[in-house]
Amino acid sequence: MANEITDRRTPTRRGGGGSGGKCTIEVEVDDVAEVEIFGNQAQIRTLAGGAASFRRFECNQDIPVNPSDFRFQGIDGRGKQTLVRMPGPRTPAVVRIEDAKGGRHGYTFDIFWQGVAGPWNNGGGGGGIFGSGNNNGGFGNGGGFGNSGGYWNRDLSFRGRGSGNLRSDRGGNDFINNCVISIGRNGSVEVSFDTDKGYGVVMRGRVNRTNGNWVYADLDGQGGGTIEVETDSGNRVRQIQMRGSRFELNWRN
């Protein structure tokens, strides 16, 4: 049952719309599960233990594409509830529930936001937001969230020598090697390299989508930018490309 979608639900409408949104979600979890909410649908991904399922999913409106003032509040449950991903244009809100005690138990939480959702159009294909018939997929017709791109939902830790170069706006062109990269299940990214000048490079970001073997992330700091990581089926990293307003980095294993 590990890392499988075990229940899906569309909301029951309660209350009016307006500029303020709210959903109340009640689920049953045996061990560890994540509740993924996007637009007008939700699904539960069971990560460990028995199959998690919905008891209740009530909203006064759909979650907008870009909600503002998004908030999470745990209501009840004996274990831990955590908002691990904020919603975005192609990513769901994700709430992780960890129930350390044996047996199934009920959990209830609320999410709130500002903004009004327009009509949802996910590219047809008969699958709606969730696609069709893919028990391990995510939202969207390609098995990912939104109209294109996928959803990152695993841990990756990689170390390799490789080689590459780093060019900065200061005119430098430094040789880099000894790449260490980790991508957490929550989408956090940290990448580090050694340089031939004796200093290290560390950059951080957050995954926004995947496409095939590629993982795409938004770079934190550095004046903004992107991180692109190519992996293989064995969880090894083939290459990394980074672009920012002040630098350009390319590395291959």
N, C-alpha and C positions, 0 to 999 in steps of 0.2 A: 504493500500500500504506500510505500515511500514515494513522495513527489508525484502524486497522482491527483487529478481533479476529481473529487468525489461527490460534489453537489454543485448545482447552478440554480440561480433564482433571479426572477425579475421582481421589482418591488410592488408591494401593495401601497396604494396612494392613501395618505393620511394627512389632512390639513391642506391649506392653500399653498400657492406658489410664492410669488413675490421675489424680492431680491435676496432673501435669506433662505438658505437650504438646510435641511436636516434629514438624516437617516438614522433609524434605530435598527440594529442588527443583533439577532440572538442566534447563537450556534451551539452545537454540542461537539466537544473535542475530547479525544481520549488521551493524546500525548502532545503532539506538536502539529499545528496547522496554520496556514495563512489565508486570510480572507481578502480577496482582490475585488475592488469595486471600481467600475468604470462606466460613466454615463448612466445608462438605465439597466445595467445588469451587474451581477456579482457571481463569484464562484469561490469555492473553497478548495485549496490545495492541501491535501494531507501529506505531511512530511514524515511523520512517525506515528505508530499506534494504529488503532482502529479508524475506520472511515469517519471523518468529520462531516457534519451536515447542518443545514439551516433549520432553525425553528421559526424564525421570523425575520422579514426584511421589509421595513416600512420607510417610505420617503415622502416628502411633500413635493419633490421635484427631482429631475435628473441632475447629476453632478455636471457642472459646465466644463467645457474644454480647458479653460484656465481659471479655476476658482480662486478667489482671493480670501484671505483670512481663514484658511482651512484649519480646522481644529478637530482633535480626537479626545473623547472622554470615555474611559472605562466605567461601566456601571456596576456590574457584579461578576463574580467568578473567583474561584479559590486560587488560581494560578496567576500568571503574568500575561498582560495584554500590552502590546507596544505598537505604535504606528511606525513602521519601518520604511515606508515610502510615501511621499506626497504625490497627489495626482498631477498629471501633466497632459499635454496634448496627445501623446501616444503611450502614456503609462498610467496604470491604475493607482488608486490609493491601496496600500497593502497594510493590513493589521496582522501581526504575528501573535499567536496565542500558544502559550506553553503551560501545559497541565502536568505537573510532576507526579501527582498522586495517581494511583491506579483507578481504572474505570472511567467511563464517560462523565462529563460534567458540563453544565450549561454556563455560557458566557454571554453577557450583553454589553454592547457599547454603542455610543452615539458618535456621529461625525456631523460637523457643521461647516458652513461656508457662506460666502457672499457671491452674488452673481447669478444670472439666469441662464439656463441651458437652452440652446436652440435644438432643432430637430437633428437626430442622429442619423447619419448615412454612412454605412461602413462598407460600401463597395459591392453590395449584392452578394450573389453566390449562395443565398439561402441560409447562410450560417449565422447572420447577425454579427454581433460583436465577438462572440465566442468562436466563430468558425463552425465547422460541422464535423461531429463524430471523432474528434481528436482528443482522447482522454488526457493526454499529457501536454496539449497545446495551451496557448494563451488566448487573449482577445485577438480578433481580426481574422481575415481570410487566409493569411499566411501562417497561422499558428502563433502570431505575436500580437501585441497590443496595437490597436489603431488600424489604419488601412495598410500599412506596411511596416516592416521592422518587427523584431521579436522582443521577448521579455527575458531579462537575465534573472535566473533564479537558482544559482549554484555558487559554490566557492571555487576559486582558482588560485593556486599558488605556484609560481614558476621562478626558476633561477637558471640562467644560461649566460655563457660568455658572449658569443656573437661579436658583432662590430657595427659601427655606425658613426655618424657625425652630428654635431650640434653647432648650428650657426646662430649667432645672436646679433642684435642691433648694434653691439659694440664693435663689430667687425671681426669677431673671433670665429674660427672654424676648428672646433676641438674634436678629437677622436674619442669615442665612447665605447665601453664594453661592460661586461659583468652586470647584466640586467637582472633586476629582481622586481617582480610584479605580483601583486595580490589584488584580487577582485572579490569582494565579499558578496554574500547572498543578497545583502541589502543594496548592492550596486556601488558601494564605495570602492574607489580605485587608488592604489598607491604604486608608483613606479620609481625606481632609482637606478642610477648608472654611475660607474666610475669614469673619469676622464684621464687623458694623457697628461693633463696639467696638474694632476694630484688632488683635485677637488671632486666632490660628489655632487650629483644632481638628483633631487627628489621632487617629484610632482604628484599632485593629487587631483582627483576628479570624481565624477559620478556618472554611471552608465545612464544613457538616455534611450538606447535601442540596440538591437542586434540584427544582423542580416547574414544568414548563412554562417560562415566561419568568422565573421567580423563582429567585433564589439566596439560600439561608439560611445564616447563619454565626453561630457563637458568638463573643461579644465577649471580647477579652482585657482583663483589668484592669477598671477603672471599677466594681468591685463586681459584675461579671457583667452579662450582658444579651445581646441579640440584634441582628443586622444583617440587614435584608431588602432585597434589591436587585432591581428589575425592569429587565430588559433587552429589547431588540428583536432581530430577526433580523440587523440590521446591526452588532451588538456595541456599540450605544449604550445608555446608561443612561437610563431614563425617570424613575425615582424611587428614593429611598433612605429607609428608615425604620429608626430605631434606638431601642431601649428598654433602659434600665438601671435599677438601683435608685436612681440619683441624677439621672437626666436622661431627656429624651425629645427626639428629633430627627426632623424631617420635611423632605425636600428634593425638589423636582421640577425637571426640566429644561425 
